[in-house]
């Protein structure tokens, strides 16, 4: 279809594919289009793709979830840390990067070089206890 698309990790094991479109269609029309594309891909690649919600039936396949294309659904925004063990981050990627990464590779300590201009923000750690103590001492003097 030659649509321009972008990819990001979800901060878990998945990926979100974003296809920017003009705001000319309502949500149900966009959902129908996404479902049609997903069903077409499923027919073309039945051994690699599934639309089945049961996680045990999805193992080893790409889960195409067109159901996210509806009003009221939300997705994790880029660069957002997830409330999960290991501090996983939803990370924008290039399509080329998908050849060499795993969606779970991105964690707060490992993505700072990708967050320009905040790339070095975690290198600027301050001793908050010392600063608070100094401030309290100044207030009581």
The 8 nearest C-alpha neighbors of each residue, nearest first, counted from 0:
[[1, 2, 3, 36, 4, 18, 39, 40],
 [2, 0, 3, 4, 18, 19, 5, 36],
 [3, 1, 0, 4, 18, 19, 20, 5],
 [4, 2, 18, 1, 5, 19, 17, 0],
 [5, 3, 18, 17, 2, 16, 6, 19],
 [4, 6, 17, 16, 18, 7, 3, 93],
 [5, 7, 16, 15, 92, 17, 91, 14],
 [8, 6, 91, 90, 92, 15, 14, 9],
 [7, 9, 14, 89, 90, 102, 10, 13],
 [10, 8, 89, 11, 14, 13, 15, 75],
 [9, 11, 89, 88, 87, 8, 81, 103],
 [12, 10, 9, 13, 103, 102, 87, 8],
 [13, 11, 102, 103, 10, 9, 14, 8],
 [14, 12, 9, 11, 8, 102, 15, 10],
 [13, 15, 8, 9, 7, 16, 6, 102],
 [16, 14, 7, 6, 8, 17, 9, 13],
 [15, 17, 6, 5, 14, 4, 18, 7],
 [16, 18, 5, 4, 6, 19, 15, 7],
 [19, 17, 4, 3, 20, 5, 16, 2],
 [18, 20, 17, 21, 4, 3, 5, 2],
 [21, 19, 18, 22, 23, 24, 2, 3],
 [20, 22, 23, 19, 24, 18, 25, 29],
 [23, 21, 24, 20, 25, 19, 26, 29],
 [22, 24, 21, 25, 20, 29, 28, 26],
 [25, 23, 22, 28, 29, 26, 21, 27],
 [24, 26, 28, 27, 29, 23, 22, 30],
 [27, 25, 29, 28, 69, 30, 70, 24],
 [26, 28, 30, 29, 25, 31, 69, 68],
 [27, 29, 31, 30, 25, 26, 24, 32],
 [30, 28, 32, 26, 31, 27, 33, 25],
 [29, 31, 27, 68, 33, 28, 32, 34],
 [32, 30, 34, 28, 29, 33, 35, 27],
 [31, 33, 35, 29, 30, 34, 36, 28],
 [32, 34, 30, 36, 65, 35, 31, 37],
 [35, 33, 37, 31, 65, 32, 36, 38],
 [36, 34, 32, 38, 37, 33, 31, 39],
 [35, 37, 39, 33, 34, 38, 40, 32],
 [38, 36, 34, 40, 39, 35, 33, 41],
 [39, 37, 41, 35, 40, 36, 34, 42],
 [38, 40, 36, 42, 41, 37, 35, 43],
 [41, 39, 43, 37, 38, 42, 44, 36],
 [40, 42, 38, 45, 44, 39, 43, 48],
 [43, 41, 39, 40, 45, 44, 38, 37],
 [42, 44, 40, 41, 45, 39, 38, 48],
 [43, 45, 41, 47, 46, 42, 40, 48],
 [46, 44, 41, 48, 47, 42, 43, 49],
 [47, 45, 44, 48, 60, 49, 41, 59],
 [46, 48, 60, 44, 45, 61, 49, 59],
 [49, 47, 61, 60, 41, 45, 44, 62],
 [50, 48, 62, 51, 61, 63, 60, 41],
 [49, 51, 63, 62, 64, 52, 48, 41],
 [50, 52, 49, 53, 57, 56, 62, 54],
 [51, 53, 54, 50, 57, 56, 62, 64],
 [54, 52, 56, 55, 51, 57, 50, 58],
 [53, 55, 57, 56, 52, 58, 51, 62],
 [54, 56, 57, 53, 58, 52, 51, 59],
 [57, 55, 54, 53, 58, 51, 52, 49],
 [58, 56, 54, 60, 55, 59, 49, 62],
 [59, 57, 60, 56, 55, 54, 61, 62],
 [58, 60, 57, 61, 47, 56, 48, 46],
 [61, 59, 47, 48, 57, 58, 62, 49],
 [60, 62, 48, 49, 47, 63, 59, 57],
 [63, 61, 49, 50, 48, 64, 60, 57],
 [62, 64, 50, 37, 65, 49, 61, 48],
 [65, 63, 66, 62, 50, 67, 37, 34],
 [64, 66, 34, 67, 33, 68, 63, 30],
 [67, 65, 68, 64, 69, 30, 34, 33],
 [68, 66, 65, 69, 72, 64, 73, 30],
 [69, 67, 30, 66, 65, 29, 26, 70],
 [68, 70, 26, 67, 72, 71, 30, 66],
 [69, 71, 72, 26, 68, 67, 73, 27],
 [70, 72, 69, 73, 67, 68, 26, 74],
 [73, 71, 70, 67, 69, 74, 68, 66],
 [72, 74, 71, 75, 67, 70, 76, 69],
 [73, 75, 76, 72, 9, 67, 15, 77],
 [74, 76, 9, 77, 79, 73, 89, 10],
 [75, 77, 79, 74, 78, 89, 9, 90],
 [78, 76, 89, 90, 79, 91, 75, 7],
 [79, 77, 89, 90, 88, 80, 76, 91],
 [78, 80, 89, 88, 77, 76, 81, 75],
 [81, 79, 88, 87, 86, 89, 78, 82],
 [80, 82, 83, 87, 88, 10, 86, 79],
 [81, 83, 80, 86, 84, 87, 85, 88],
 [84, 82, 81, 86, 85, 87, 80, 11],
 [83, 85, 86, 82, 87, 81, 106, 11],
 [84, 86, 87, 83, 106, 107, 82, 81],
 [87, 85, 106, 84, 107, 83, 80, 81],
 [86, 88, 106, 10, 81, 80, 85, 105],
 [89, 87, 80, 10, 106, 79, 105, 78],
 [90, 88, 10, 9, 8, 78, 77, 79],
 [89, 91, 8, 7, 78, 77, 88, 92],
 [92, 90, 7, 77, 6, 8, 89, 93],
 [93, 91, 7, 6, 90, 96, 94, 8],
 [92, 94, 96, 95, 6, 91, 97, 5],
 [93, 95, 96, 97, 92, 6, 5, 98],
 [94, 96, 93, 97, 98, 99, 92, 100],
 [97, 95, 93, 98, 94, 99, 100, 92],
 [98, 96, 95, 100, 99, 94, 93, 101],
 [99, 97, 96, 95, 100, 94, 101, 93],
 [98, 100, 97, 96, 101, 95, 102, 94],
 [101, 99, 97, 98, 96, 102, 104, 103],
 [100, 102, 103, 104, 99, 97, 12, 105],
 [103, 101, 12, 8, 104, 13, 100, 11],
 [102, 104, 101, 105, 12, 11, 10, 87],
 [105, 103, 101, 102, 106, 100, 109, 87],
 [104, 106, 103, 88, 87, 110, 109, 102],
 [105, 107, 87, 88, 86, 109, 108, 110],
 [106, 108, 109, 86, 110, 88, 87, 111],
 [109, 107, 106, 110, 111, 86, 121, 105],
 [110, 108, 106, 107, 111, 105, 112, 104],
 [111, 109, 113, 112, 107, 108, 105, 106],
 [110, 112, 118, 114, 113, 109, 108, 119],
 [111, 113, 118, 110, 114, 115, 119, 109],
 [114, 112, 111, 110, 115, 118, 117, 116],
 [115, 113, 118, 111, 117, 112, 116, 110],
 [116, 114, 117, 118, 113, 112, 111, 119],
 [115, 117, 118, 114, 119, 120, 113, 112],
 [118, 116, 115, 120, 114, 119, 111, 112],
 [119, 117, 112, 111, 115, 114, 116, 120],
 [118, 120, 122, 121, 117, 111, 123, 112],
 [119, 121, 117, 122, 123, 118, 111, 124],
 [120, 122, 123, 119, 124, 111, 118, 108],
 [123, 121, 119, 120, 124, 118, 125, 111],
 [124, 122, 121, 120, 125, 119, 126, 117],
 [125, 123, 122, 121, 126, 120, 127, 119],
 [124, 126, 127, 123, 130, 129, 128, 122],
 [125, 127, 129, 128, 130, 124, 131, 123],
 [126, 128, 130, 129, 125, 131, 132, 124],
 [129, 127, 131, 130, 126, 132, 133, 125],
 [128, 130, 132, 126, 127, 131, 133, 134],
 [129, 131, 127, 133, 132, 128, 134, 126],
 [132, 130, 134, 128, 133, 129, 127, 135],
 [131, 133, 135, 129, 134, 130, 128, 136],
 [134, 132, 136, 130, 131, 135, 129, 137],
 [135, 133, 131, 137, 132, 136, 130, 138],
 [136, 134, 138, 132, 137, 133, 131, 139],
 [135, 137, 133, 139, 138, 134, 132, 140],
 [136, 138, 134, 140, 135, 139, 133, 132],
 [139, 137, 135, 136, 140, 134, 133, 132],
 [138, 140, 136, 137, 135, 134, 133, 132],
 [139, 137, 138, 136, 135, 134, 133, 132]]
